[in-house]
Amino acid sequence: MSETRVNKKSMSLTDYAIRYGFVALLVGLVVYFSVAAEGFASPYSAVFIFQSVAITGILALGVTATLVVDGFDLSIGAVATSALMLSAYVMVVMEQSALVAVVACLLMGALVGLINGFLIVQMRVPDLLATLGMMFLLIGLQRIPTEGRSIATGMSLPDGSTAGGSFSPEFLALGRHRFDFFIDNLIPVSVVFLVVIAIGIWLFLEYTRYGRVMYAIGSNERAASLAGVPVKKYKIIAYMISGVLASVGGILLAARLGRGDIASGNNLLLDSVAAALIGFAVLGAAKPNAFGTAVGALFVGILLQGLTMMNAPYYTQDFVKGGVLVVALMFTFALSNRR
């Protein structure tokens, strides 16, 4: 009897640790940096954290969509930088409107996702290899029109002419405008995009038939297929969602920078994947989920902002971020297996 009671108590403690351990770690991190780093707890510091993770979080939600169907998209960073370069090229070089640039980027992201999905489900190319190949293809393609140079207003083109277009104020507002929220100019537009997209993906995956079918495919693709689910269609849609969200991130980045900077998206892939995988540990989900991904992106932002405000050397940040990711995943899956 006493042994059974001890086992039940042990199991309840394990379940509690699985469910709330990462949240406790996040709260502890906030408290520590608030005490150790002067100014960390200020409203403007919080807004800077949200702004820094907004684009990463949007891309990570795209990664989550592919993880749900047991896939993986390594091309999201390249899609985002391609959208950044494409939007700049359309407005600065082709002298088109912001609307044309945004539509072109979204169509590009959807097309890349469609190609990725086709390679994976029709040509049977493993997802990591297909998206890795697409990543290198896009990295090279985005540099060809300008011969590897960044795009800015008044730049010299390869044929010797000068670009006559510019970024429209409406486009730049997507990355630079701030809404009033108790304090003037507090909430950036990119944060609003992140919140809206995160809620939309969460509702789609958790409360719609299509989201539940995607989870079923990720859990057991063969069983879903035998049940009559169009598995190939859903997997292609997942990669198209990833491509479109990556394009949204690239558009917001271009609007914030006001130029097509080739090197600006170097860390987008790693940070986005880290946020999506850390999301597995949130509330003991042990599965890809939109809420966990958003919290994972916030966790990465808090960690990096705190280290920066404590004057930690920049070259230690990736090491710390990787260590936290490994510990979070070990914690989640080890305890889940015990449970």
MOTASUL-V539450 format. One record per pair of residues at least 24 apart in sequence whose ideal C-beta (glycine too) atoms are under 8 Angstrom apart, sorted by the first residue. I is the first residue (numbers start at 1). GAP is how many residues later the second one is. D is the distance in Angstrom with one decimal. If there is no record, write none. Layout:
I:GAP:D, I:GAP:D
//
This chain:
11:328:7.2, 14:321:5.9, 14:324:5.8, 14:325:5.7, 15:269:7.5, 15:324:6.4, 17:318:6.0, 18:266:3.6, 18:268:7.9, 18:314:7.2, 18:317:4.6, 18:318:6.3, 18:321:6.3, 19:264:5.5, 19:265:4.2, 20:263:7.3, 20:264:7.9, 21:260:7.6, 21:263:7.9, 21:310:6.3, 21:314:7.7, 22:256:7.8, 22:259:4.3, 22:260:5.4, 22:261:7.6, 22:273:7.9, 22:306:6.3, 22:309:7.3, 22:310:7.6, 23:259:7.0, 23:260:6.9, 23:272:8.0, 25:303:7.9, 26:269:7.1, 26:272:7.7, 26:273:5.5, 26:276:7.3, 29:270:7.4, 29:273:5.8, 29:274:6.6, 29:277:7.0, 30:272:6.2, 32:274:7.6, 33:269:7.0, 33:272:7.7, 33:273:3.5, 33:276:7.1, 33:277:7.4, 36:270:7.7, 36:274:6.1, 37:269:5.7, 37:272:3.9, 37:273:5.0, 38:271:7.5, 39:270:6.7, 40:265:7.3, 40:266:6.2, 40:269:5.5, 43:140:6.0, 43:143:6.7, 44:142:7.8, 45:260:6.9, 45:264:7.5, 47:139:5.8, 47:140:6.8, 47:141:7.0, 47:144:7.5, 48:257:6.7, 49:249:7.3, 49:252:4.4, 49:253:5.8, 49:256:4.9, 50:138:7.4, 50:141:4.6, 50:144:7.5, 50:248:7.6, 50:251:7.2, 51:137:4.7, 51:139:6.0, 51:140:6.1, 52:249:5.1, 52:252:7.3, 52:253:6.8, 53:141:7.6, 53:222:7.5, 53:244:4.4, 53:245:5.9, 53:247:6.4, 53:248:3.6, 54:134:7.0, 54:136:3.9, 54:137:5.1, 54:139:6.6, 54:140:4.3, 54:198:7.0, 55:25:7.4, 55:135:6.4, 55:194:4.4, 55:197:5.5, 55:198:5.5, 55:213:7.1, 56:193:7.7, 56:212:6.6, 56:215:4.5, 56:216:5.4, 56:219:6.0, 56:241:5.3, 56:244:6.9, 56:245:7.6, 57:137:4.8, 57:141:6.8, 57:218:6.3, 57:236:7.1, 57:237:5.8, 57:240:3.6, 57:241:7.6, 58:135:6.6, 58:136:5.7, 58:139:5.7, 58:187:5.4, 58:188:8.0, 58:190:5.6, 58:191:4.5, 58:194:7.4, 59:186:6.4, 59:187:5.4, 59:190:4.7, 59:209:5.9, 59:210:8.0, 59:213:3.9, 60:211:7.8, 60:212:4.3, 60:213:7.4, 60:215:3.8, 60:216:4.5, 60:219:7.6, 60:233:4.9, 60:234:8.0, 60:236:6.8, 60:237:5.4, 61:136:6.0, 61:137:6.2, 61:140:5.0, 61:184:5.7, 61:215:7.9, 61:229:6.0, 61:232:5.6, 61:233:7.4, 62:179:6.2, 62:180:3.7, 62:181:7.3, 62:182:7.6, 62:183:3.6, 62:184:5.4, 62:210:7.7, 63:179:6.5, 63:209:5.6, 63:210:6.0, 63:213:4.2, 63:230:7.6, 64:137:7.0, 64:141:8.0, 64:212:5.1, 64:215:6.9, 64:224:4.8, 64:225:7.0, 64:226:6.0, 64:229:4.7, 65:136:7.0, 65:140:7.9, 65:149:7.8, 65:173:4.8, 65:174:8.0, 65:176:4.4, 65:177:5.4, 65:180:7.5, 66:61:7.4, 66:172:5.1, 66:173:5.9, 66:176:5.1, 67:151:7.3, 67:209:6.3, 67:221:3.7, 68:137:6.4, 68:143:7.8, 68:146:4.9, 68:147:5.9, 68:149:7.9, 68:150:5.1, 68:170:6.6, 68:219:8.0, 68:220:5.0, 69:145:5.3, 69:148:4.8, 69:149:4.9, 69:165:6.2, 69:166:5.0, 69:169:4.6, 70:147:6.9, 70:148:4.1, 70:149:7.9, 70:151:6.5, 71:49:6.7, 71:56:4.6, 71:164:6.4, 71:167:6.3, 71:168:6.9, 72:55:5.1, 72:56:5.9, 72:59:6.9, 73:43:6.8, 73:54:7.4, 73:58:5.0, 73:166:6.3, 73:169:4.6, 73:170:7.9, 74:54:6.3, 74:57:4.2, 74:58:5.0, 74:60:8.0, 74:61:5.5, 74:195:6.8, 75:37:6.6, 75:41:6.4, 75:56:4.4, 75:57:7.6, 75:59:4.2, 75:60:4.4, 75:63:6.5, 75:168:7.8, 75:171:7.7, 76:166:6.1, 76:167:7.9, 76:169:7.9, 76:170:4.3, 76:173:8.0, 76:192:7.1, 76:193:6.2, 76:196:5.9, 77:58:7.1, 77:169:7.6, 77:188:5.7, 77:189:7.9, 77:191:4.1, 77:192:3.2, 77:193:7.9, 77:195:7.0, 78:56:7.1, 78:57:4.3, 78:58:7.8, 78:59:8.0, 78:60:3.9, 78:61:5.3, 78:64:7.8, 78:187:8.0, 78:191:7.6, 79:29:7.7, 79:30:5.6, 79:33:5.4, 79:59:6.4, 79:164:5.5, 79:167:3.8, 79:168:6.1, 79:171:6.9, 80:166:4.7, 80:167:7.1, 80:169:4.6, 80:170:3.8, 80:173:6.7, 80:185:5.3, 80:188:5.3, 81:57:7.6, 81:58:7.6, 81:61:6.2, 81:169:6.3, 81:181:6.9, 81:183:7.1, 81:184:3.7, 81:187:7.3, 82:26:6.6, 82:30:7.7, 82:56:4.8, 82:59:7.1, 82:60:4.8, 82:168:6.7, 83:25:6.4, 83:26:6.3, 83:163:7.0, 83:164:4.1, 83:165:7.9, 83:166:7.5, 83:167:2.8, 83:168:5.7, 83:171:7.2, 84:166:4.3, 84:167:7.5, 84:169:5.3, 84:170:4.3, 84:173:7.7, 84:176:5.8, 84:177:7.3, 84:180:6.7, 84:181:6.5, 85:57:4.4, 85:61:8.0, 85:66:6.5, 85:175:4.6, 85:177:6.8, 86:56:7.6, 86:164:7.9, 87:84:7.4, 87:163:7.2, 87:164:5.7, 87:167:4.7, 87:173:7.4, 88:63:3.9, 88:64:7.8, 88:79:7.5, 88:166:5.8, 88:171:6.4, 88:172:2.9, 89:56:6.1, 89:57:7.5, 89:62:5.8, 89:171:6.6, 91:74:5.2, 91:75:6.9, 91:76:5.6, 91:77:6.6, 91:80:6.8, 92:59:5.3, 92:60:7.1, 92:61:5.9, 92:63:7.1, 92:71:4.9, 92:73:4.4, 92:74:6.4, 92:75:7.1, 92:168:7.3, 93:52:7.5, 93:53:8.0, 93:58:6.9, 93:64:6.8, 93:70:5.0, 93:72:6.3, 94:71:6.8, 95:69:5.8, 95:70:3.7, 96:69:7.4, 97:71:6.6, 98:69:7.9, 98:70:4.3, 98:72:5.0, 98:73:3.7, 101:70:6.7, 101:150:7.9, 102:69:7.6, 102:149:6.0, 105:142:4.6, 105:145:6.4, 105:146:5.3, 106:138:5.9, 106:141:5.4, 106:142:7.5, 108:135:8.0, 108:139:6.2, 109:134:3.9, 109:135:4.5, 109:136:7.5, 109:137:5.7, 109:138:3.0, 109:139:7.6, 109:141:7.9, 110:130:5.2, 110:133:5.7, 110:134:5.3, 110:137:7.8, 111:132:7.4, 112:26:7.1, 112:131:4.5, 112:134:8.0, 113:123:7.7, 113:126:4.2, 113:127:3.6, 113:128:6.9, 113:129:5.6, 113:130:2.9, 113:131:6.7, 114:122:6.5, 114:125:7.3, 114:126:5.6, 114:129:7.6, 116:123:4.5, 116:126:7.8, 116:127:7.1, 117:118:5.9, 117:119:3.2, 117:120:7.6, 117:121:7.4, 117:122:4.0, 117:123:6.5, 118:118:6.8, 120:115:6.7, 120:119:7.1, 121:110:7.6, 121:111:4.3, 121:114:5.1, 121:115:6.1, 122:110:7.1, 135:134:7.8, 142:120:7.0, 143:119:6.5, 146:114:7.9, 148:114:7.2, 149:113:7.9, 150:109:6.0, 150:110:5.6, 150:111:4.8, 150:112:5.5, 150:113:7.9, 151:108:6.4, 151:109:3.3, 152:107:4.5, 152:108:7.3, 153:106:7.8, 167:87:7.9, 167:88:7.7, 167:91:5.5, 167:92:7.8, 171:83:7.8, 171:84:5.5, 172:83:5.5, 172:86:5.8, 173:82:7.3, 174:77:6.7, 174:78:6.0, 174:81:3.9, 175:77:5.4, 175:78:7.1, 175:79:7.2, 175:80:3.0, 175:81:3.2, 175:82:7.3, 175:83:7.8, 176:79:6.8, 176:80:6.3, 189:63:7.8, 190:62:4.8, 190:66:7.1, 193:55:6.9, 193:59:6.4, 194:100:7.4, 194:103:7.9, 197:48:6.8, 197:51:7.3, 198:92:5.7, 198:93:7.5, 198:95:7.6, 198:96:4.4, 201:89:4.2, 202:87:7.5, 202:88:3.8, 202:89:5.5, 205:84:6.9, 205:85:5.8, 206:83:7.6, 206:84:7.7, 210:24:7.6, 214:24:6.5, 215:72:7.6, 218:69:8.0, 218:70:7.6, 270:48:7.8, 271:26:7.9, 271:29:6.0, 271:50:7.9, 272:25:8.0, 274:26:5.8, 274:47:6.2, 274:48:7.9, 274:51:5.1, 275:24:7.6, 275:25:5.6, 277:48:6.2, 277:51:7.8, 277:52:6.2, 278:46:7.5, 278:47:6.0, 278:50:5.2, 278:51:7.8, 280:48:7.7, 280:49:6.5, 280:52:5.3, 280:53:7.8, 281:47:4.4, 281:48:6.8, 281:50:6.2, 281:51:4.0, 284:48:7.1, 284:51:7.6, 284:52:7.1, 286:46:5.6, 286:47:6.7, 286:50:4.5, 299:25:7.7
//
